[in-house]
Amino acid sequence: MNWSTVAVASPDAGPAPTLVLTAHGSADPRSPAVTHAVAGRIRRLRPELDVRVAFCEQNTPNLSDVLVTLDGPAVVSPLLLADAFHARVDIPEMIAAAGADVVQAPVLGEDPALLTVLRQRLSEAGVSGDDADVGVMVVSVGSSNAAANARTATVAKLLLAETRWAGARVAFAAGPNPNLAEVALRLRTAGARRVVIAPWFLAHGRITDRVVEYAAAQGITVAEPLGSHNLVAATVLDRYDAALDQRIAA
């Protein structure tokens, strides 16, 4: 199929390219379960679209195996928050090795829709924007890519806007500093009498379990990860459409 003839909204353009929703993969079954749940939401939001699930590692089907089964053009849409190693190295290498008619969509990043979901998770944990005694710790896995960490740090700044919180800061559960203990101290020093963790994760897993264990020992409330949500699915579709637009424009 000629990509230049593909128009997502036009019924005369033929089938839209397959969306291959690609997650990192985890030994914890809760993580791939969220990936499949998000794929289900995407199918309900856009029933005519062929949506397939793939993983970079640990779970099946592996992205490489899915790519060789494609019989037409596709967009690999990373179910990843950060533009780090898997998005920059792993996925492009697998796409190149497959030799398929495939383009890669951008990662989800710090999309306003995802920030809306994160605010909802905080609200479900009992946090209001008017809570002046609250300090919010946005916890991410962290990356060896400094630019990716800097972008993650903007999540805390954006969350803090238009609230009365004592503060909001990012902490990394693995890898770079600042770590959770350092950020908890900074928030309390800034006047927070109650610290709440907002996990910047799509799903629970071994790292979030360690965060929950730390929080329980420190008397810190932990909100739920972003999880399966229509706004997460809609953000994936936004990235898919952006990849199509870029390919057609080229």
Summary of the structure (lengths in Angstrom):
residues: 250
radius of gyration: 19.2
end to end distance: 15.6
largest distance: 61.0
contacts: 852
relative contact order: 0.17
helix: 45%
strand: 16%
